[in-house]
């Protein structure tokens, strides 16, 4: 939907789907607004009925445009970043992890060499 001012009047431009139904009637509906839908005997009267429905509703209501600011979501792990920076155990935990990784790497190398030789 687009609204613009033409000759001192606000004009609303909308997209309407006009469809020939199986029973010979014609339906007209505003795309994206399923409550604005009519069925009539021909195309012209369907469009006129839809126009009347929308106009009647706009007499009692108004159309406004909103610009919303989409909030940025924080990465779920960000709140954990740096929680151990002042921990006295941090360096020893890192050293243990490194030591364990070296053991696993050396064992993997031995396993690979034994498999390759056999």
C-alpha positions as CSV (number, residue, x, y, z in Angstrom):
1,X,0.0,0.0,0.0
2,X,1.2,3.5,-0.9
3,X,-0.4,6.7,0.2
4,X,0.2,10.0,-1.7
5,X,-1.3,13.5,-1.8
6,X,-3.0,14.3,-5.1
7,X,-4.8,17.7,-5.6
8,X,-5.1,18.1,-1.8
9,X,-6.5,14.6,-1.3
10,X,-4.7,11.6,0.1
11,X,-4.8,8.7,-2.4
12,X,-4.2,5.2,-1.2
13,X,-2.8,2.7,-3.8
14,X,-3.4,-1.0,-3.0
15,X,-2.8,-4.2,-4.8
16,X,-6.0,-6.2,-5.5
17,X,-6.2,-9.8,-6.7
18,X,-9.2,-10.3,-9.1
19,X,-10.0,-14.0,-9.7
20,X,-12.5,-15.8,-11.9
21,X,-14.1,-18.4,-9.7
22,X,-15.3,-21.9,-10.8
23,X,-18.9,-21.0,-10.3
24,X,-18.7,-18.1,-12.8
25,X,-18.5,-15.4,-10.2
26,X,-15.5,-13.0,-9.7
27,X,-13.7,-12.5,-6.4
28,X,-11.6,-9.4,-5.5
29,X,-9.4,-9.2,-2.5
30,X,-6.7,-6.9,-1.2
31,X,-3.4,-8.7,-1.1
32,X,-2.1,-9.1,2.4
33,X,-5.5,-8.1,4.0
34,X,-7.8,-11.1,3.7
35,X,-10.6,-9.4,5.6
36,X,-11.0,-7.2,2.5
37,X,-12.5,-9.7,0.1
38,X,-15.7,-9.8,-1.9
39,X,-17.4,-12.1,-4.4
40,X,-19.7,-10.7,-7.2
41,X,-21.2,-11.6,-10.5
42,X,-18.7,-9.8,-12.6
43,X,-15.3,-8.1,-12.5
44,X,-16.5,-4.5,-12.5
45,X,-19.0,-5.0,-9.7
46,X,-16.5,-7.0,-7.6
47,X,-14.0,-4.1,-7.8
48,X,-16.7,-1.5,-7.0
49,X,-17.9,-3.6,-4.0
50,X,-14.3,-3.9,-2.7
51,X,-13.8,-0.2,-3.2
52,X,-17.0,0.5,-1.2
53,X,-15.9,-1.9,1.6
54,X,-12.5,-0.3,1.9
55,X,-13.8,3.3,1.7
56,X,-16.4,2.6,4.4
57,X,-13.8,1.1,6.7
58,X,-11.4,4.1,6.1
59,X,-14.1,6.6,7.1
60,X,-14.0,5.1,10.6
61,X,-10.3,4.3,10.8
62,X,-7.0,5.6,9.5
63,X,-4.0,4.1,7.8
64,X,-0.6,5.0,9.3
65,X,3.0,3.9,8.3
66,X,5.3,2.8,11.1
67,X,9.1,2.6,10.9
68,X,10.2,0.1,13.4
69,X,13.8,-0.2,14.7
70,X,14.7,-3.8,14.8
71,X,16.7,-4.5,18.0
72,X,20.0,-6.2,17.6
73,X,20.2,-9.5,19.3
74,X,23.3,-10.3,21.3
75,X,25.2,-13.4,20.4
76,X,24.1,-16.1,22.9
77,X,27.7,-16.8,24.0
78,X,28.8,-13.2,24.3
79,X,27.7,-13.0,27.9
80,X,30.2,-15.7,28.8
81,X,33.1,-13.9,27.1
82,X,35.8,-13.0,29.7
83,X,34.1,-14.5,32.7
84,X,37.3,-16.2,33.8
85,X,39.7,-13.4,33.0
86,X,40.4,-12.7,36.7
87,X,40.4,-16.3,37.8
88,X,43.5,-17.6,39.5
89,X,42.9,-21.0,38.1
90,X,42.5,-19.9,34.4
91,X,46.2,-20.4,33.5
92,X,46.4,-23.8,35.1
93,X,43.2,-24.9,33.3
94,X,44.6,-23.8,29.9
95,X,47.8,-25.6,30.7
96,X,45.9,-28.8,31.5
97,X,43.9,-28.5,28.3
98,X,47.1,-28.0,26.3
99,X,48.8,-30.9,28.0
100,X,45.9,-33.2,27.3
101,X,45.7,-32.1,23.7
102,X,49.4,-32.9,23.2
103,X,48.8,-36.4,24.7
104,X,45.9,-37.0,22.3
105,X,48.0,-35.7,19.4
106,X,50.9,-38.0,20.2
107,X,48.7,-41.0,20.7
108,X,47.0,-40.3,17.4
109,X,50.4,-40.1,15.7
110,X,51.4,-43.5,17.3
111,X,48.1,-45.1,16.2
112,X,48.5,-43.8,12.7
113,X,52.1,-45.0,12.4
114,X,51.2,-48.5,13.7
115,X,48.3,-48.8,11.3
116,X,50.5,-47.6,8.4
117,X,53.3,-50.1,9.2
118,X,51.0,-53.1,9.6
